[in-house]
Amino acid sequence: MSASTVLARLAPEHAAPLLAFELANREWFRTLVPDRGDAYFRDFAGRHAALLAEQRAGTSLFWLVLDGAGDIVGRVNLVDLAAGGATLGYRIGAAHTRRGHARRAVAEVVRRAARLGLTHLLASTTVDNTGSQKVLAGAGFRPVPGLPPSLPVGDGERPALHFRRDLTPADAGPGPQVEDPVQATSQVRAAASHQRGRLRG
Ligand SMILES: CC(C)(COP(=O)(O)OP(=O)(O)OC[C@H]1O[C@@H](n2cnc3c(N)ncnc32)[C@H](O)[C@@H]1OP(=O)(O)O)[C@@H](O)C(=O)NCCC(=O)NCCS
């Protein structure tokens, strides 16, 4: 069981290992969230550049979730930063689930959101995604009424659940710190072996 989870802000150099991560986990992810679609993988470089531009503009924040060895084990995002709030999304690779990575990564992003002065976070998942519901409950999210009534999963739709986490200055810490190195690149191993809908993971 890994006890180490590191967040690294998305950077240009992450394109190749991140593509490998998404390809390796495409079938796993499509069981619980929308498939990215073939075009996403064909134009991964363009998509990566667009995310970085969004991040530079300050409308979204993207992190890679790394294990202690520096391998990409997942992603966690805050998108649509506006009016004091943002929408949370996350995904953990199949080989790395049930080790606490999502719980630790989301808890840290909640702290970072509070430090940024955000007042609330929103998240959505589907009724059958028990793991995601546990991650949200563990991070203090509460169910709220919301739309849409269903969300795309794989090639279909499933009933949706919506959540909100109100933030106060107390959420900013103190607490365990998960690194977010400015020079994130060296932390990410180019691991060839490892090898948006509204679910924003
Ligand atoms: C949902 C997901 C993020 C969970 O990530 P994870 O790293 O395995 O979660 P953690 O190990 O931090 O576990 C958190 C809790 O969820 C539970 N859990 C994780 N996966 C579970 C599953 N498939 N079924 C039931 N419980 C599960 C854990 O036991 C733990 O429970 P606890 O708080 O009572 O100890 C991961 O399965 C995933 O990325 N799935 C595909 C993409 C996705 O669903 N993203 C979320 C979209 S809203």
The ligand as a Gaussian input file, in Angstrom:
#p B3LYP/6-31G(d) Opt

LIG

0 1
 C      -13.247000       6.723000      -8.137000
 C      -11.727000       6.722000      -8.057000
 C      -11.248000       8.136000      -8.290000
 C      -11.280000       6.251000      -6.657000
 O       -9.876000       6.411000      -6.584000
 P       -8.995000       5.593000      -5.509000
 O       -7.638000       6.170000      -5.509000
 O       -9.157000       4.152000      -5.751000
 O       -9.751000       5.960000      -4.144000
 P       -9.107000       5.807000      -2.686000
 O       -8.169000       4.663000      -2.676000
 O       -8.632000       7.134000      -2.237000
 O      -10.377000       5.357000      -1.845000
 C      -11.293000       6.295000      -1.253000
 C      -12.436000       5.492000      -0.670000
 O      -13.226000       4.932000      -1.723000
 C      -13.289000       3.521000      -1.601000
 N      -13.299000       2.959000      -2.948000
 C      -12.422000       3.181000      -3.939000
 N      -12.815000       2.511000      -5.040000
 C      -13.963000       1.874000      -4.706000
 C      -14.843000       1.024000      -5.427000
 N      -14.629000       0.694000      -6.704000
 N      -15.937000       0.548000      -4.788000
 C      -16.188000       0.873000      -3.501000
 N      -15.385000       1.689000      -2.758000
 C      -14.284000       2.168000      -3.378000
 C      -12.061000       3.152000      -0.804000
 O      -12.223000       1.912000      -0.151000
 C      -11.993000       4.303000       0.184000
 O      -12.996000       4.111000       1.168000
 P      -12.818000       4.644000       2.660000
 O      -12.774000       6.158000       2.572000
 O      -14.025000       4.147000       3.357000
 O      -11.520000       4.088000       3.159000
 C      -11.122000       5.762000      -9.109000
 O      -11.767000       4.514000      -9.015000
 C      -11.235000       6.266000     -10.525000
 O      -10.444000       7.096000     -10.946000
 N      -12.210000       5.781000     -11.312000
 C      -12.318000       6.126000     -12.720000
 C      -12.572000       7.618000     -12.962000
 C      -13.614000       8.171000     -12.033000
 O      -14.565000       7.502000     -11.662000
 N      -13.416000       9.431000     -11.647000
 C      -14.335000      10.121000     -10.802000
 C      -15.379000      10.722000     -11.666000
 S      -16.578000      11.626000     -10.707000

